[in-house]
Amino acid sequence: MPSLIDIRRRIRSVRNTQQITKAMKMVSTARLRRAQERVLLARPYARMLSELVANVAAAAQSEELLAAHPLLVRRAEERVQLVFYTADRGLAGAFNSNLIKAAQQFLREREGVRVEIEAIGRKGRDFFRKRKAALSGEHLGLGNKALYADIVPVADRIIERYRSAEIDAVYLLYNEFKSILSQKLAVERVLPIELPKGRRFTEYIYEQPPVQMLERLLPQYVRVSFYHALLESTAAEHAARMTAMDAATSNAAELIDKLTLYLNRVRQASITREIIEVVSGAAALA
């Protein structure tokens, strides 16, 4: 049976851990609020940009230059670029492990195809670096700021690689923020750009040829896709960490209650044993 000192030391240790998890939950809650606002503001912009690209592309469908645009050309997927969003830190429940499992599944489905991984986040970088995977680049700390200016160089470099036919397709793998309690794994192909068909388009009056407008719109569309995935991943990370820390705090409280009850029982048993020893000694002397 453990001593009372050992049990008190265990309770003190769990209580210290509970204070840490409670503080981490409060920090994640504050960060989630800001990240959620940015995601909700970015979604309409991304949706409107997608509709604008579709409308301009529909107006330019009759032009031969549209089919030859380097960001629209489809090639056999022999060299694939996977942009992999994970967190820089752990303690976020199954956030990182689910992403890593999805990335491994992505690689298994493309066995025989050369897949290069652009790791955004320390956890994904560390996992695939240890397994000698083909890493085309790594970017740490982007989720802490989630600034558009930080993700643009990453997107532009990958766009240029696709233009020069170094890669045949580009996929984004990230956690999409749904709510505080749920995140959805998303695998999105951003290059070649898929233009929607069979839908009604809004007609615009253009001051310049639509093809020239697409020259600027298509790269911007890809950049916004990269940035939108970063915002979604950041919000999902904070939500997962807040939920995990809340569960850890509750579990610590339950463990403290159990240990306190056990402490009282051990103390009561010790007192009872001492009383019995005193009574037995007194009886022996009588």
Secondary structure as UniProt FT lines:
FT   HELIX           4..59
FT   TURN            60..62
FT   HELIX           64..67
FT   TURN            70..72
FT   STRAND          79..85
FT   TURN            93..94
FT   HELIX           95..109
FT   TURN            110..112
FT   STRAND          114..120
FT   HELIX           122..130
FT   TURN            131..132
FT   STRAND          135..139
FT   HELIX           142..145
FT   HELIX           148..163
FT   TURN            164..165
FT   STRAND          169..177
FT   STRAND          183..191
FT   HELIX           210..285
//
